[in-house]
Amino acid sequence: MTLDTELRVDIQGEDADGDGVTYRYQWVVNGVPAPGATAPVFKPERLKKGDQVTTEIVPTDGKADGAVFTTGPVTIENTAPSIVKIHLEPVPLHRGETLKVKVVVADPDGDPVTLTYKWFRNNKEIAGAKTDTLDTKEFQKKDVLEVLVTPSDGKSTREGQGLPVTIANSPPRFTSTPPTEIKDGQYLYQVAVTDPDEDPVTLELKQGPPGMTLDPATKQLSWKLTPENLGKHHVVLVAKDNDNGSTQVEFDLDAQPPAKTAQGQ
């Protein structure tokens, strides 16, 4: 008998006069009647490990009571701990991020609880993965990762609880910083991008001043300064992968005419 179960009395009796028989119940804990515990079912939620429970049963036909019958004692044994809450973070999960499981446990007996972990990738156990974190850099997008957490108080172990998560697509990342300086009437920016999932990446010049071009092969952004395009301009570059992931970078350029060289006297 543990604290997460219930006790139930199942009794049969007969009356010598053929009258119907009903029963009164009183549950007794450690020799003391439990207040209000007069039903045929008893939930030991307020008890503790080691308590002894009996039941006093009185049969009656409505006219006279029969002799009190006391059941044999039942001892409250150790109750296994349980997982109250479990969640994974971060969600959504991207390749290269560290996956962590957070668990809240409860032990009805107040015993200290230890947790054991098993991680699975696409239903196959990952060798050596036995902590609450998992490095995902060696995995791929769309892999399904699952953690199985098992609580134990050293005496009893509850069945493990699992939680899955799928690695989501990661958008491309710009790894270069656009310069803001225009040299000798020309602006050049060698764009560098990477994709954590190793997906192919395409670049798009979404917004820029007239005459600015982006070479898709070399990923070089270039622009020649002319008198007609002086002033401030907003530039937007977009990097896209083949799985609907995209990232954009925005910056401003201020094109001013070259400074005049002072004439000697």
N, C-alpha and C positions, 0 to 999 in steps of 0.2 A: 504494500500500500504506500503510495507516494502522495505528495501534496497536490499534484495536478490530476488526480483521479478522484473518484467518489465511492463511498460505501453505500451499499443497498441491501436491505433485508428482504429475503424471499422466504415466506413462511406459509405453512399449511396447517390447518387445525380442524377439529370437528367438535360438535356439541352433542352431548348424550341425549338431549331432548330433541335434537334435529333442528334447533334454532340456528339462524345465521350468526356467524362469528365475525367480529371486527377486532382490530388491535390498536392499542396505544403504544407509542414508542417513546423512549427517552435515551438519547445518546449520552454516554458517560466517557469523559476524558480524564485519564489518570485518577479514577475513582470519584470524580466530581461531575455531577450532571451539567451538561452544556446548556446554557440558557437558550430557550427557543428551539432546541434541536429535537423536535417531536414528530418529524416526518419519517417515512421509511427510507429516505435517501439522505445521506449526510456528506457534505463537502468539507473536507478538512483544510480549508484555505487558511484558517487562522491558527492552525496547529503548528507544531515544529517537529523536526526529526527526533525520533525516540519516544514520542507520546504514544500511549496505549489507549485504544478506543474499544469500548464494549457497547452493547445495546440491551436495555431492559425492555422486554415486551410483555404487555398485559393483554390477554385475550378476554373478550367480553361478549355476552349475547344480549346485552342491553338490560339484563335483569341481575346478573351476578358476574363478578370478575373471576377469572381463573388465576392460577398461580403465576407469579412473575417468573419469566424465563430470561436468563442472562446469556447472551452469546459469548463465545470465547473471545479473548482479547486479540486485537489486530494492532500491530506496531507500525508506526509511520516510518518508512525507510527513507534512505537518501533519494532526493529528487534531482534529476538531471537538469542542468542549466539550459536555457533556451535563448535563441536570438530574437530580440525585440525589434531591431531595426538593422537593415543592411543596405548600403548604397555604394556605388562606384563613382569616382571622379578622376579626371574631368569627363563630362559628357556634354557635347559630343567629344569623342576621343579621336585624336589624329596620330598618325605614325610618328614615332620618336618621342612621344610624351610618356611620362611615367604614370601608369594606372595604379590607383590606390583604392583599397576597399576599406570602408569605415563601418564598424559593427558596434551595436549596443546590445549587451547581454544582460540577463537577469538570472539569479540563482535563488529559488525559493527558500533554500536553507541558509543563505548568506555565505556559502562557501566561495573561496576564490576560484575564478574561472580562467582557464587557458584556452586559446584558440589555435587550431591548426588549419593550414591553408594548402589547397591544391589548385593549381592553375591549368586551364586547358585551352588549346588552340585548335579550333575546328574539330572539337570532340576528342582530341588527343592530348593526354597529360604532358605538360611541359616539365622535363626533367630538371630537378634542382630548384624549381620555383616554389618556395615554401614559406614566403613571408607575405606581409600585407601589401606589398608593392610589386609591380611588374614593369620592367623596361620593355617598350614596344618597338625599339629602333630596328630590330631584326625581323619584324613582321611586315605584312602588306595590308594596304587598304582592303576592306571587305572581309578581312579575317574576323572570325567570331571568337572572342576571348571570354572565358567563363572562370569564375572563382568559386570554389567549394569551401565553405567555412564550417568547421565542426567545433562546437563548444564542449568542454569537459571540466568537471570539478575534481578529477583524479579518481573518482569512484564510479561515476555514471557519465555516459557520453550520449548527447542528443544527435539524432541523424543530421548530417550536414545540410546546409542550405546553400543553393547555388544562385548565381546572378550573372547573366551574360551581357556583353556589349560588343558592338561591331565597330571596327575601325573605319572612320568616315574619310571621305576624300579631303585632302589638304590642298588649299589653293596655292598657286605659285607665289614666290616671294622675290621681291627686288633686293638684290644684294649690293647694289651700287647706289651712290648718292649723286644726284644730278648737280653738276657745277652751275654756278650762276654767272660766271665771268664770260664775256664775249671778247675773244682775242682776234686782233687784226681783221675785224669785220666779219668774223665767222664764229658760230657756236657749234661745238662738237660735244657729244655725250655718248660714251660707250656704255650701253645699257647691259647690265648683268642680272640675270634672273635664275632661280633654281626652283625645282619642284620636289617637295619631300617624298612624294610617291614615285618620282622618276618618270612622271608623265611628260609627253611632249608639250612644249609651251610655245604659243604664238604671241607676238606683240602687236599692239595696235596704237597708233597715234590718234587718240580720240579727239583731242583739241590742241590747237597750236596756232601760231601766227602764219600768215600767208608765206608760202615758200619753204616751210619746214618739212623735212622728209625723214622717214624712218626706213632704213634698209632692213628688210626682214631676214636676209641671209647673215649679215654681219652684226645686226642689232645696233647699228650706229645711228644716232639721231643727229642731223645736221641742219644748219640754217645759215644762209648768207644774209648779212645785214645790208639793207638798201635804204635810201632816203624815204621810201614809201612806207616802210614797216617799222619806223622808229616808235618808241613809246613802250608802255608796259603790256605784257602778254602773259596769258595764263596757259599752262601746258598740262595736259592730262595724258598719261600713258597707261594702257591696260594690258595686263598679262593674263592669258587664258590657258587652261589645260583642256584636255579632251573629255573631262568629266564634269563640266558645268562649274568648275572652280575658277574664280577670277580675283585679281587684286589690281588696284590702281594706285599710281603715285601722281601727285600734283605738285607743281612748283610754278613760280613766277619768274619772268625775265624782264629786265628793264633795259631796253635798247636805246642808247644815247649816241649822238654823233661823236666821232672822234674829237678829242680835245685838240684845239689849234695850237701849233707850235709858235711860241713867241718869236718875232723877228728881231734879229740883233740890231743895235743902234749904229 
